[in-house]
Amino acid sequence: MVDLLILVLFMASGSAAGWMGVHLLPAELIDETTNAEGVRWVLTGFGTFFGLIAGLVFQRLREGLMRQVRTMPTDLLISRAVGLILGLLVANLLLAPVLLLPLPGGVVLAKPLIAVLSNVFFGVLGTNLAEVHGRTLLRLFNPSSTEALLVADGVLTPATAKILDTSVIIDGRIRGMLACGLLEGKVIVAQTVIDEMQQLADSSNVEKRAKGRRGLKLLKDLRETYGRRLVINSTRYDGAGTDDRLLQLTSDTGGTLVTADFNLAQVAEVKELNVMNLSELVIALRPEVQPGDELNLKIVREGKEESQGVGYLEDGTMVVVNEAKSLIGQRHPVVVTGALQTPTGRMVFARLEKDKVRSKSTGRSSKSTERRAADHR
């Protein structure tokens, strides 16, 4: 909507300039033309065309400027703004005597062109000078801005805002990630997420009601712990659901979407948005289990295949053990034989360490034999 409005305004300005610009033409030229109204319409058409071109260029410049502003340190943004203002001030002070000079009728059209070019030149010059030297001046007033200087020099990367999905708030692990410093920058919670959790908290379903209340309580605790770092975005986007609105918010702010929803993460990647999948992060932080490693595993249930048993590591990774169906409920040493990475997690395959199992069974049989001999005596 904003882009369309920009194009309309530029085209309207170009049309008006062409329509009114006929009066700036030399009187001799107008007297020689037999169709002054046709000249007016031709100038209007050219003005509309150049207005369209200028609008498209302005849109590109606006998009690039907004991307820079989202990631630019505050001190650098202030120094550039001051440099731009000073550059425009110098340009207009130098232009004042030039615009007051009496020029011939044919050269009077050069005055607006000179004004535009000089403002652009001195504005860009002032911005570049402020970017190079303005930060040094600001550092005199704010000696603690070393980090901002490193960000501006490209040594450090500025932290992007983290936009929380409903799934990660209800999950609860976001609290530990913030406490450990794994998430930097502002933490944004959209109003649509709060509305969704309120609906869950008011639901007649016991499980949904518990999830909604747990999520709202977590937000309250985060507000008390991190204060202004937690930002509530009250912008109401149009969309089919919470996921669509979160994607729009992520696109507008240039932040990183934090979610535990695999499908939402895939959609965000297709739209080339920054996304952090909590499930993938947990998988990446799990300790690696290599083939040949020995584990002391408890077999908790049977597997899909005949004679298979299933156990779990401390981090929840499922381990499928061959020939362990008869050992359900017991803890036995196993040897890892391989691992398989799936979109939902990692699966480890293992086999029983038969020597130790055999030694245990032999030990148990010898003890039972001694016990029987003692009873016989």
C-alpha positions as CSV (number, residue, x, y, z in Angstrom):
1,M,0.0,0.0,0.0
2,V,2.8,2.4,0.9
3,D,4.7,1.6,-2.3
4,L,1.6,2.3,-4.4
5,L,1.0,5.6,-2.6
6,I,4.6,6.6,-3.3
7,L,4.2,5.9,-7.0
8,V,0.9,7.8,-7.2
9,L,2.4,10.8,-5.4
10,F,5.5,10.9,-7.7
11,M,3.4,10.5,-10.9
12,A,1.0,13.3,-9.7
13,S,3.9,15.6,-8.9
14,G,5.4,14.9,-12.3
15,S,2.1,15.5,-14.1
16,A,1.6,18.8,-12.2
17,A,5.2,19.9,-13.0
18,G,4.6,19.2,-16.7
19,W,1.2,20.9,-16.7
20,M,2.5,24.0,-14.9
21,G,5.9,24.0,-16.5
22,V,4.7,25.3,-19.8
23,H,4.7,28.8,-18.2
24,L,8.4,28.5,-17.6
25,L,9.1,28.1,-21.4
26,P,10.4,31.2,-23.2
27,A,7.7,33.5,-24.5
28,E,9.2,33.5,-28.0
29,L,9.0,29.6,-28.1
30,I,5.3,29.7,-27.0
31,D,4.5,32.4,-29.6
32,E,6.0,30.3,-32.4
33,T,3.9,27.2,-31.5
34,T,0.5,26.9,-33.1
35,N,-0.8,24.4,-30.6
36,A,0.1,25.5,-27.0
37,E,-2.4,23.1,-25.5
38,G,-0.7,20.2,-27.2
39,V,2.6,21.3,-25.8
40,R,1.1,21.3,-22.3
41,W,-0.2,17.8,-22.7
42,V,3.2,16.6,-24.1
43,L,5.0,18.1,-21.1
44,T,2.4,16.5,-18.8
45,G,3.1,13.1,-20.3
46,F,6.8,13.5,-20.0
47,G,6.4,14.7,-16.4
48,T,4.2,11.6,-15.5
49,F,6.8,9.3,-17.1
50,F,9.7,10.8,-15.2
51,G,7.7,10.9,-12.0
52,L,7.1,7.1,-12.4
53,I,10.8,6.5,-12.9
54,A,11.6,8.7,-9.9
55,G,9.1,6.9,-7.8
56,L,10.6,3.5,-8.6
57,V,14.1,4.8,-7.7
58,F,12.8,6.2,-4.5
59,Q,11.2,2.9,-3.5
60,R,14.5,1.1,-4.0
61,L,16.3,3.8,-1.9
62,R,13.6,3.6,0.8
63,E,13.9,-0.2,1.1
64,G,17.7,-0.1,1.3
65,L,17.5,2.7,3.9
66,M,15.0,0.8,6.0
67,R,17.2,-2.3,6.0
68,Q,20.1,-0.2,7.2
69,V,18.2,1.7,9.9
70,R,16.9,-1.6,11.4
71,T,20.5,-2.9,12.0
72,M,22.3,0.5,12.4
73,P,23.6,1.5,15.9
74,T,21.9,4.5,17.4
75,D,25.0,6.7,17.6
76,L,25.8,6.0,13.9
77,L,22.2,6.8,12.9
78,I,22.3,10.1,14.9
79,S,25.7,11.1,13.4
80,R,24.4,10.5,9.8
81,A,21.3,12.4,10.4
82,V,23.2,15.4,11.8
83,G,25.6,15.2,8.8
84,L,22.7,15.2,6.4
85,I,21.1,18.2,8.0
86,L,24.4,20.2,8.0
87,G,25.0,19.2,4.4
88,L,21.6,20.5,3.3
89,L,22.1,23.7,5.4
90,V,25.4,24.4,3.6
91,A,23.9,23.7,0.2
92,N,21.0,26.1,0.7
93,L,23.3,28.8,2.1
94,L,25.5,28.6,-1.0
95,L,22.5,28.5,-3.3
96,A,20.8,31.6,-1.9
97,P,22.9,34.1,-3.8
98,V,22.9,32.0,-7.0
99,L,19.1,31.8,-7.0
100,L,18.8,35.6,-6.6
101,L,21.0,36.3,-9.6
102,P,19.0,37.6,-12.7
103,L,19.4,35.1,-15.5
104,P,18.2,35.2,-19.1
105,G,14.9,33.6,-19.9
106,G,16.4,30.5,-21.5
107,V,18.7,29.8,-18.6
108,V,16.1,30.3,-15.8
109,L,15.2,26.6,-16.0
110,A,18.7,25.7,-14.8
111,K,18.0,27.2,-11.3
112,P,15.8,24.3,-10.1
113,L,18.2,21.8,-11.5
114,I,21.2,23.4,-9.8
115,A,19.2,23.5,-6.5
116,V,18.3,19.8,-6.7
117,L,21.9,18.7,-7.7
118,S,23.6,20.8,-5.0
119,N,21.2,19.5,-2.3
120,V,21.9,15.9,-3.3
121,F,25.7,16.5,-3.5
122,F,26.1,18.3,-0.2
123,G,23.6,15.9,1.6
124,V,25.5,12.8,0.5
125,L,28.8,14.5,1.4
126,G,27.6,15.5,4.8
127,T,26.4,11.9,5.5
128,N,29.7,10.4,4.4
129,L,31.7,12.8,6.5
130,A,29.6,12.1,9.5
131,E,29.9,8.4,9.0
132,V,33.7,8.6,9.0
133,H,34.3,11.3,11.6
134,G,31.0,11.8,13.4
135,R,31.3,8.7,15.5
136,T,34.6,10.0,17.0
137,L,32.8,13.2,18.0
138,L,29.9,11.2,19.5
139,R,32.4,9.1,21.4
140,L,33.6,12.1,23.3
141,F,30.1,12.5,24.7
142,N,29.6,8.8,25.1
143,P,32.9,7.0,25.9
144,S,31.1,3.6,26.4
145,S,30.1,3.3,22.7
146,T,33.0,1.1,21.8
147,E,30.7,-1.8,20.9
148,A,28.6,0.4,18.6
149,L,31.8,1.6,16.9
150,L,32.9,-2.0,16.3
151,V,29.4,-2.8,14.9
152,A,29.6,0.1,12.5
153,D,33.1,-0.9,11.4
154,G,31.9,-4.3,10.6
155,V,34.0,-6.1,13.3
156,L,30.8,-7.1,15.1
157,T,27.4,-8.0,13.8
158,P,24.4,-6.2,15.3
159,A,22.0,-8.4,17.2
160,T,18.6,-8.7,15.5
161,A,15.3,-8.7,17.4
162,K,13.9,-12.1,18.3
163,I,10.2,-12.6,17.5
164,L,8.7,-15.4,19.6
165,D,6.1,-17.8,18.3
166,T,3.3,-19.2,20.5
167,S,4.9,-22.6,20.4
168,V,8.2,-21.5,22.0
169,I,6.4,-19.5,24.7
170,I,4.3,-22.5,25.7
171,D,7.3,-24.8,25.5
172,G,9.0,-22.9,28.3
173,R,12.6,-23.5,27.2
174,I,12.9,-19.9,25.9
175,R,13.4,-18.9,29.6
176,G,16.6,-21.0,29.8
177,M,17.9,-19.8,26.4
178,L,17.5,-16.2,27.5
179,A,19.1,-16.9,30.9
180,C,22.1,-18.5,29.2
181,G,22.6,-15.7,26.7
182,L,21.8,-17.7,23.6
183,L,19.3,-15.1,22.4
184,E,20.6,-11.5,22.0
185,G,18.8,-8.3,21.2
186,K,15.2,-7.3,21.8
187,V,12.6,-10.0,22.4
188,I,9.3,-9.1,20.6
189,V,6.0,-10.7,21.4
190,A,3.3,-9.9,18.8
191,Q,-0.2,-9.0,20.0
192,T,-1.6,-11.8,18.0
193,V,0.4,-14.3,20.0
194,I,-0.9,-12.9,23.3
195,D,-4.5,-13.1,21.9
196,E,-4.0,-16.7,20.9
197,M,-2.7,-17.6,24.4
198,Q,-5.6,-15.9,26.0
199,Q,-8.0,-17.9,23.9
200,L,-6.2,-21.1,25.0
201,A,-6.4,-20.0,28.6
202,D,-10.1,-19.4,28.3
203,S,-10.7,-22.7,26.4
204,S,-12.9,-25.4,27.9
205,N,-10.3,-28.1,27.1
206,V,-8.1,-28.8,30.1
207,E,-4.9,-29.3,28.2
208,K,-5.3,-26.1,26.1
209,R,-6.3,-24.1,29.2
210,A,-3.1,-25.3,31.0
211,K,-0.9,-24.4,28.0
212,G,-2.4,-20.9,27.7
213,R,-2.0,-20.1,31.4
214,R,1.6,-21.5,31.4
215,G,2.5,-19.2,28.4
216,L,0.9,-16.1,30.0
217,K,2.7,-16.8,33.3
218,L,6.0,-17.2,31.4
219,L,5.5,-13.8,29.7
220,K,4.8,-12.2,33.1
221,D,8.0,-13.7,34.5
222,L,10.1,-12.6,31.5
223,R,8.7,-9.0,31.9
224,E,9.7,-9.0,35.5
225,T,13.2,-10.4,34.7
226,Y,14.1,-8.5,31.5
227,G,12.0,-5.4,31.7
228,R,12.1,-3.2,28.6
229,R,14.0,-5.9,26.7
230,L,10.7,-7.6,26.2
231,V,8.7,-5.6,23.7
232,I,5.0,-6.1,23.0
233,N,4.2,-5.3,19.3
234,S,0.6,-4.0,19.1
235,T,0.6,-3.8,15.3
236,R,-2.4,-5.7,14.0
237,Y,-1.6,-7.3,10.6
238,D,-4.2,-8.8,8.2
239,G,-3.8,-12.5,7.7
240,A,-5.4,-15.9,7.9
241,G,-3.9,-16.7,11.2
242,T,-1.1,-16.1,13.7
243,D,1.5,-17.7,11.5
244,D,0.8,-15.3,8.6
245,R,0.9,-12.3,10.9
246,L,4.2,-13.4,12.5
247,L,5.7,-13.8,9.0
248,Q,4.6,-10.3,8.1
249,L,6.0,-8.9,11.4
250,T,9.3,-10.7,10.8
251,S,9.5,-9.3,7.3
252,D,8.8,-5.7,8.4
253,T,11.2,-5.6,11.3
254,G,14.0,-7.7,9.8
255,G,14.2,-9.7,13.0
256,T,14.6,-13.4,13.6
257,L,11.5,-15.6,14.1
258,V,12.0,-18.1,17.0
259,T,9.6,-21.1,16.7
260,A,9.3,-24.8,17.5
261,D,6.9,-25.3,14.6
262,F,8.7,-27.2,11.8
263,N,6.2,-26.2,9.1
264,L,6.3,-22.5,10.1
265,A,10.1,-22.6,10.0
266,Q,10.0,-24.1,6.5
267,V,7.6,-21.4,5.3
268,A,9.9,-18.7,6.7
269,E,12.9,-20.1,5.0
270,V,11.0,-20.2,1.7
271,K,10.2,-16.5,2.1
272,E,13.9,-15.9,2.9
273,L,13.3,-14.7,6.4
274,N,15.6,-15.2,9.4
275,V,14.3,-18.1,11.5
276,M,15.6,-20.0,14.4
277,N,14.0,-23.5,14.8
278,L,14.1,-24.4,18.5
279,S,13.9,-28.1,17.6
280,E,16.9,-27.9,15.3
281,L,18.8,-25.9,18.0
282,V,18.1,-28.6,20.6
283,I,19.3,-31.3,18.2
284,A,22.5,-29.3,17.4
285,L,23.2,-29.0,21.1
286,R,22.9,-32.8,21.8
287,P,26.1,-34.7,22.5
288,E,27.3,-36.7,19.6
289,V,27.1,-40.5,19.9
290,Q,29.6,-42.2,17.6
291,P,29.5,-45.8,16.4
292,G,31.5,-47.9,18.9
293,D,30.5,-45.9,22.0
294,E,29.4,-48.0,24.9
295,L,26.2,-47.0,26.8
296,N,24.5,-48.4,29.9
297,L,21.0,-48.3,28.7
298,K,17.6,-49.2,30.2
299,I,15.3,-51.0,27.7
300,V,11.8,-49.4,28.3
301,R,9.6,-50.8,25.5
302,E,9.7,-53.0,22.4
303,G,10.5,-51.8,19.0
304,K,8.7,-52.0,15.7
305,E,10.7,-54.9,14.4
306,E,10.6,-58.3,16.1
307,S,13.2,-58.8,18.9
308,Q,14.0,-55.0,19.0
309,G,14.0,-53.0,22.2
310,V,13.9,-49.3,22.7
311,G,15.6,-47.1,25.2
312,Y,16.3,-43.4,25.6
313,L,19.3,-41.2,26.3
314,E,19.2,-38.5,28.9
315,D,18.5,-35.9,26.3
316,G,15.5,-37.9,24.9
317,T,17.2,-39.4,21.9
318,M,15.7,-42.8,21.0
319,V,18.0,-45.8,20.9
320,V,16.8,-48.9,19.0
321,V,18.6,-52.0,20.3
322,N,18.6,-55.3,18.4
323,E,17.7,-58.5,20.2
324,A,16.6,-56.7,23.4
325,K,12.9,-57.3,23.4
326,S,13.3,-59.9,26.2
327,L,15.2,-57.4,28.4
328,I,12.4,-54.8,28.8
329,G,12.6,-53.1,32.2
330,Q,16.3,-54.0,32.6
331,R,19.5,-52.0,32.2
332,H,22.2,-53.5,30.0
333,P,25.4,-52.3,28.3
334,V,25.0,-51.7,24.6
335,V,27.3,-50.7,21.7
336,V,26.3,-48.0,19.3
337,T,26.3,-49.2,15.7
338,G,25.0,-46.1,13.8
339,A,22.7,-43.1,13.9
340,L,20.0,-41.6,11.6
341,Q,19.1,-37.9,11.4
342,T,15.4,-37.2,10.7
343,P,13.5,-33.9,10.4
344,T,11.9,-34.5,13.9
345,G,15.1,-35.7,15.6
346,R,17.9,-38.2,15.7
347,M,17.6,-42.0,16.1
348,V,20.5,-44.1,17.3
349,F,20.9,-47.8,16.6
350,A,22.8,-50.2,18.9
351,R,23.4,-53.8,19.8
352,L,23.8,-55.6,23.0
353,E,27.3,-56.0,24.3
354,K,27.0,-59.8,24.5
355,D,30.2,-60.5,26.4
356,K,29.0,-58.4,29.4
357,V,25.5,-59.7,29.1
358,R,26.8,-63.2,29.0
359,S,29.1,-62.6,32.0
360,K,26.2,-61.1,33.9
361,S,24.0,-64.2,33.1
362,T,26.9,-66.5,34.0
363,G,27.4,-64.7,37.3
364,R,23.7,-65.0,38.1
365,S,23.6,-68.7,37.2
366,S,26.7,-69.4,39.4
367,K,25.2,-67.6,42.3
368,S,21.9,-69.5,42.0
369,T,24.0,-72.8,41.8
370,E,25.8,-71.9,45.0
371,R,22.5,-71.0,46.7
372,R,21.0,-74.4,45.7
373,A,24.1,-76.2,47.0
374,A,23.8,-74.4,50.3
375,D,20.1,-75.3,50.6
376,H,20.9,-79.0,49.8
377,R,23.4,-79.1,52.6
